[in-house]
Amino acid sequence: MSESLDLRLALAETELENPVLPYLRQDRIPHIWCPGCGIGSVVTSFAEAVRRSKLDRDKIAVVSGIGCTGRVAGYVDFDSMHTTHGRAIPVATGLHLANPDLKVVVFSGDGDLTGIGGNHFIHAARRNMNLTVICVNNFTYGMTGGQVTPTTPSGANASTTPYGNYEYPFSLPFLADAAGATYIARWTSLHSRNVTQSIEEALKHKGFSFVEVISPCTTLYLRRNRLGDGVDTLQYYQDNSILKHGADTRETAIDFQGKMLVGKFVERQKPTYLDAVNATCAKLIGDDYQLYGKTPPEKEAEKKAAAKGKKKAAK
Amino acid sequence: MTEATLKADPKGVLTGVHFIDGDHAACEGALAAGCRFVAGYPITPSTEIVERFAARIPKVGGVFIQMEDELAASIAIQGGVWAGHKVMNVTSGPGLSLMMEHLGYAAMTETPCVWVDVQRGGPSTGLPTLPAQADMMQVKWGSHGDYEIIALSPNSPQECFDLMIKAFNLSEEYRCPVFLMMDEVVGHMTERVNIPPADQIEITDRKWTKKKPGEYKAYATTSDDLVPEMVKAGDGYRIHVTGLTHDERGYPAMDVPNQAKLIPRLLNKIRNNTEQLLDVRMDGCDDADVIVMSFGITSRVATAAIEAARAKGLKVGNLRLIICWPFPVKLIQQLAEKVKAFVVPELNMGQMVLEVRRAVEGKVKVISIPHPGGTVHEPETILEQIIEAAR
């Protein structure tokens, strides 16, 4: 018996559980994602971020639209909604506003989020809606077969730009920043620890938080552009990612197979949509105003006192 | 049906006699029915509904948001439902066209919600400030695939209030989109509206499950009751909601057996209850030679024409649809055994008349009185056709 097999058997006996598994709907595995795709890595980072954040997972809802990344909502074991193409953010807005105790997370691909859903993205950022938006950006519409998206680098080949993309792409951190997002980070799917940390920060951030993860689409984008396989792409990420926290988002454009700035670009505080609703209405309506989604300070104190009493009684 | 009936929450009920238009009355109906979340997008002639909601809701306890477009509005409300609120979607023709995909989403995911369409002349931008009843077929058939909805048609501000509450209750009972098919005239007509005390308003509660997480299956139904029980996000059920064809757990299951199970159930939960969903006003139909079938604002003009015809000694029945969808096929068939003809005036070029023709199967004459919209019929136009039909 070889040493490595011994070790594997020993590990099997210890019954170590994959720490991500409890966050997945295991009755829905295997998933549909291709070998080498980066979406699974981002889901792993998300699960780990939730675990570390110590947030109540039953107060987290995951919403996605349509596309490969749109399938995330179906695999994670949270309250989840798989919605229509591009509309994950409005659904998330509805969930959040109807129950502000929920932490609502949107998983979306580049086509879903910034093509068909681009209007919702900029407006949710503008309102500083208290949502976390995770974009797996693989520069292509994967589910439908590799068409050009708003983030496909100029010159890259796509099935609807078979002679090369002649459009100018969005830089998503710049777009989010200009629209008013208050937390913005970008990594690649190679940077799994950083992705985890950024998602954890985003979950705890009050306001519109946006995490972009550049990720390989092995089956379509890589093959069409003759860029090798998933490993080659991770090597490309390794060689071309430039860490620059606090970078000016105007400098975050990505050229075809060019250098990419990564890091936490923006973290600022600003009243959220609901904070602004409450502040404005409380000021102008006065005592008639029913504070929304927030317990008035005096009731909060009562609640705390009651909770303390319960704890004491339990002891 | 097993739904709990509650009394209205007094916070949302503006009890008293008011002199308000149909749009404002519709908003009050929604508040009385327990609607506490609206995501809106302004469009003439429906805007007053969301404007009033935006002004009223901060004092009632709830939230309003004006979204960036109708696509967002019509799906943000559905997020609101899955977080536990009662919601309403307010629009007019061009907005309704944009919302069609989310009508399908609501039908497919069985999201209870009320859709208000204050109809104006179309197609396209058409007549923004003038009436029509030309979206009747769109709400029934406009989203892709097979689905069923319920649609109610008020003809006065009072009914905008009353039927709005009924619409909310039906949406909870059947877990489907329910339409309040107003029109520009009803929306902007000001009349007396009597809002009763909260304890006289019956409210259908959501069909909340009593099952625990683990036992609960989001779309499990029985043969007696085709409407599944509901939960909301945040309660530990870890539900999954998808517009894809799904199994009882709510998981995507895109195959022939699941499609064959799901789609007939979505249709039959309405179709099997067509009798319970019969809501019409009938006057003088028993011994009539001619029946005028109408709905909404047109029913007021039709009534004037019917009275004039009766004054001439003609036997004319007045049949007004309150619930237009599901269409009362059986009733029309029964009446067709007794009358010579149906006369169907409507503010479109002949939509609901097709349903009448489909029901009577050529047994009696069916006279359409179309109108391209922009104003209501002249009673004389309807009278002429009644006289023609009675011959």
Interface residues (C-beta under 8 A of the other chain):
Chain A: R25 D27 R28 D58 K59 A61 V63 A73 G74 D77 F78 D79 S80 M81 H82 T83 T84 G86 R87 I89 P90 V91 A92 T93 G94 L95 H96 L97 A98 N99 D101 L102 N119 H120 H123 Y273 L274 V277 C281 I285 D288 Y289 Q290 Y292 G293
Chain B: F37 A39 P58 K59 V60 G61 G62 V63 I65 M67 E68 D69 L71 A72 A73 I75 A76 I77 Q78 G79 G80 V81 W82 A83 G84 H85 V87 E101 H102 Y105 K232 A233 G234 D235 G236 Y237 R238 I239 H240 V241 T242 G243 L244 Y251 P252
